[in-house]
């Protein structure tokens, strides 16, 4: 794979083509960012991307019921395919201010790095292939996925990979602000919405009756005392708490949202079992508990020695960056879980993701696009030669 990365770099005048392609990518990213796309409401972005797929002449352009957008670039041999994907949804609601501002080498805009620039990077790869009349050795699926964030629970990529699984041999996933990192392993996630209900009453007249808010804060306090290993890294977080009716009312209902993560499925399962045991111990007369699973992201792993990982690291080396191997919870979890080689890479650098002051750096975009192109060209060569060897 490293050899093919080097061959791909030698084939083009990068100094001439990259400035314009980087500028196009940034413009495309801002255009995507200007379209609201909260998780579960990605239709407008999906249609925008699908229209661009059609403009670039892709085949089998389609939008499914989950608002995933698909397009297929035929290769010389279409029995083997590469899947390139990036998620379209954001954590921001439809009324969030989407204005952008430029400050030197930074551009501020919510959702710009996560993940409008990721989608734009995918489109830049497609533009490069079309502008240079490249017919890849194997076919390439371009997929803009939905529901990657939060309670979307990777619903989009689950549907997309189920649809294409039999046709895909490797996956490149793109996160806009992850430049310089190669994610080769998926962190497992288990999420619960835990609620308590009680009879309730007046804070003075019925003092002593069970309170739903008291019950959930007591359980939450016990959960925060759980000890987890630092290796494999395992974490938990009570992200939201709700409940009660009034300051002088014994709460009839309350709940919290619990996020648990681990690099190890075994440790994650053990943590979930501990929480379930604490729930059992919290049972008392007058309190009804309910724990609803609201998220389940499986772990996955690709050996750092795998050619796709090595190719991603080599592509970064070719643009003068020493890559870092990482683990994360991304759309890449799904193909990795099913044993399909997958890496997640970035297009640029940035910060403050999931905040209103999110920003990206403009300077790395050219290098980010170049490493994606080099990796994709090497990946289709490797997939074809691997298929020929069978």
N, C-alpha and C positions, 0 to 999 in steps of 0.2 A: 504493500500500500504506500509506503514512504517513497518508493521509486516512482509510482504513478503520480504522486503529489508533485514531485520535482519535475516530471515530464510535463504536467499540466501548466506549471509556472513558466516553463521555457517556451510554451506555445503562443504567447500573446505579448503585446506591447502594453504592459500594465501601466507604465508611467503615463502613457497617452490616454488610455481608456478609463482608468479609475476615477479621476476627478469628476468627470461628467456622470459616471455611474453612481458615485457617492452622493452627488448633488441630487440626482434623480431619486435615489433611495430615501434621502431625507425629506424631499418634497412629498413622496408617496406616503411616508410614515406620518407626516403631519396631516395629510388628507384623510388617512384612515383614522387618526386620533380625533379628528373633528366630527366623526360619526359616533354618537352615543352607543355603547354596547355593554350595558350591564349583563352579568351572567343571567342566562335564560332569555335575554332580549337582544340577541346578536343578529337578527334578521337583516337589518339595514347594512351592516358591515359585510355580512355574508353575500348579499346581493352585489355590493360594490366590488368585492374581490372576484366573485364569479364573472362579473362583466369584464374585468381585466383579464381573467383566464380566457374568456372567449375572444377578446381583442388580440391576445397573443396567439390565437389559433390552436388552443388546446382542444383535445377531443374529450368526449364524455363529461363535459361540464355539467355540473348538477349541484343542487342544494337539497340536503335531506331534511327530515322532520326535526332534527336536532339543531338545524342551522349550521351544519358543516358544509363548506363549499369545496367542490372537487374539480380537478382538471387533470387530464392525462397527456403527457408528452410521449409520443411513440418513439421507440428506439429501433435499432437495427434488429435486435432480438427481443421480442416482447414476452418471452416466457419467464424472464427474470425482471424484477422491477425494484426500484428504489422509491421510498416514500419520503418526501420532504414536507414538514408540517410546522405550523405556528398557530397559537391560539388567538382568537379575536376578542374574547371577553375581557372586561375590566371589573375592578371591585367597586367602581363608582356608579352612583345611581344616575338616572336619565337627566336629572336637573343640575348635575355638577357643571360648574363653569369649565369649559374646554379651551379657553383662550390660552395662547402660548406667548412667551416673551423670550427674547434673546438677550443674554448677558455674556458677552465675550464668546468663549468657546462652548458655553452651555446654552441649552434651550430648555426652558421650564414648560411643562404641560402634563396634566394628569393622564396617566396611561400611555404616555409617549414611549417610555422604555419598556413598559410591561402592559401590552406587548405590541404596540403599533409598529415599532421598528423591527420587531421579529417578523411580522407579516410582510413589512416592506422589504426586508432582506430576502425572504422567499421569492417575492416578486422580482427583485433585482437579479436573482439567479436565473429566473425564467427569462427576463429581458436579455441578459447576457447570452444565454443559449440561443435565443431567437435572433438577436442582432448579429451574431457570428455564425448563423446557420449551422449550429451544432446539432447533429443527430446523434444522440448518445448511444453507446453500445447496447444498452437495455432501456426499457421504458422508465419514466419517472412520474410518479403520482405527486401532484401538488395539492395539499389539503389545508384549508384554513379551518381549524377546529373551534368548537364552542365549549362553554361550560368547564373551563379548566380551573377557574378560581373558586375558592370557598366551597359553598354548598353545591356548586355545580358537580363536584365529585368526579371530575374527568368524564362526565357523561358523553361529551362530544367525541373524544378520542376513543372511548369504548365502542361507540357505534361505528366510527370510521374504521378502526382496526378490525372489528368484526366483519365489516363489509369487504375489506381489502386483504385480509390476513392471508388468504390462500395465494395471493398474487404478489406479496411483498417479501423481499429477502433481507432488507435492511432499512433503517429509518434514521433520518437526520431531523432532529427537533430543534427549533430556533426560539430562543428567548432574547428579547431585544437588548437588554443591558448586561448580558453575561459574557461579554467579550473577554478572552483570555482564559476562560474556564472551559473544561470539558467534563460534563456530567455523564458518568458511566454507570451510576447506580441509583436506584429509586428508593427513597425513604418511605417506609410504610406508615400509613396514617389511619387511625380509627377515631371517629367522632361520635359523641353521644349528646343528645338533648335529654337531660335528666330533670324530671318534674315531680313535685309533691303536691298533693291536694288534701285539704282538711275541711272540717265543718266550719271553722272560723267563728267569729263572734266579735263582741265589743271588747276593747283593750282593758276596760275597767270591770265591767260586769262579768265578763267570762274569763278573767285572768286565770291562767293555768291550763286552758285548753291547748291542744297542739296547734302550732302555727306553721304554715307551709314555708314562710321565709326563714323562721328559726331552723326548721329541719334542713333546708338546703344549705344555709350558711354553715351549719354544724357539719354536714356531710362534706361540703367543700373544704372546710378547714382540715378535715381528716385526710382528704385526698392530697392536699398540699404538703402533708407530712410524709408521703410515700417517698422512698428512696429509689432512685433509678441509677443504672450504671452510666459511667461516662464513656465506656467503650464495651460494646457498641453503644453509641450515643442514643439515649432514650429520654424523651421529654413529655411533659404534659402542660396544659394551660387551660384555665377557666377563662374563656374569652368574653363571655357575656352572662349577666345575671338579670333576671326579670321577676316581677311578682308583686303581690299585695294590692290592696285597694285604697287604703288611706292610712295616715300615720296612727290613727286611733282605732284601727280595725285589725283583728287577728286574721292574718292572711289565709285565704281559702286556697290560693294557688301560688306557686313560685317555681322557678327553675333556673338552670344554668346550662351553658354549652361548653362541653369539654372536648379539647383537642389533644390526642395522644399520638406520639410519633416515635419511630425507632429505625435504626439502620438494620435491625434484626427482626424478622417476623416472629421468632421465638420470644424475644424480649417484649415485643409489642403485645403478643398474646398474653404473656405473663402479667403485664401492666393492666390490660383489660380485665383479666381475671381478678386482680387485686381490687380494682374498682367495683366489680360485681360483688365481691365479698363484702366490701364496705357498705354497699347498698343493702345487702342482706342483713348486715348487723344493724343498720339504721331503721329497720322495720319496727314499728311500734303501733300501739292501738291509736286509731284516729288519723293515721297518716297513710295515704296510698301513694306508692312510688311507681313511676314509669320511666324506663330508660329506652329511648328511641334512637337506633343507629341512624345518623344523618350523613355519614361519610365513611368510605372504606377504600383506601388506596393501597394496593398491594406493593410489596417490596419487589425489587428486581436488581439484577447485577450483571455487568459485562466485564469480563476479565480485562484488566488494563493492557494485557499483552495481545488482545484481539486486534486484528488488522484495522477495524473501524476506529478504535480508540487511538491506535498508533497513527492512523491517517489524520485524525483530528489534531493530535499533538504536532505532527509533522507540518500540517497546514499552518498552524500558528508559528512554528519555527521559521517557515518560509516568509512570513510577514514580519519577522523580527521580534516575536513575542514568545516568552517561555510559558507554556501552558500549565495550568494547575488542574489536577484531577479532583473532582468534587462529587458529592452525593446530594440529591435534592428530591423534592416532590414536584414532579412536572408531568406533562403529558407522556413523557418518555417512560414513566412507570409501567404503562400498559403493554407496549411491545416487549419491554424487558421481562415482565412477568410471564409472558407467553414464550419466552426464549428467543425472541427476534432481536438481533443485534441493533442497538440504538445508542446514539450519543446526542446530547443536547449541547449546543454551542450558542454563542452570542454574536451580535452585530456591532455593538458599541458599548461604551461604559456609561454609567450613570449612578443615580442615587435617589434615596427617599421614595422608593417604590411603595405604592399603596397609600401615599400621602398626597395632600394637595400641592405640595411644593416639589413634586417629582421632577427630575431633570435628566437629560442625556448630555453626553459630550459629543461634539461634532467631529473632532479630530480623528478618532479611531474608526469612523464609519468606513472609509476606503479600505483599511486593512481588514475590518470585519467582513465586508462583502467579498474581498479577495479570498480570505481563508475559507469562506463558505463555498465559493466557486471551486477552489482547488480541491476541497474535500469531496464535493459532489462529483467532480470529474473523476477523481481517483476511485470513489465508491462504485460508480457504474462500471469502471474498468475491472475492479476487483470482483464485483458480482458476476460479470460476464465470464471472466476467466475461471471463477470458482464453479460456475454452472458447466462450462466446457470440460472441466476436469472430472466431472461426475460420469 
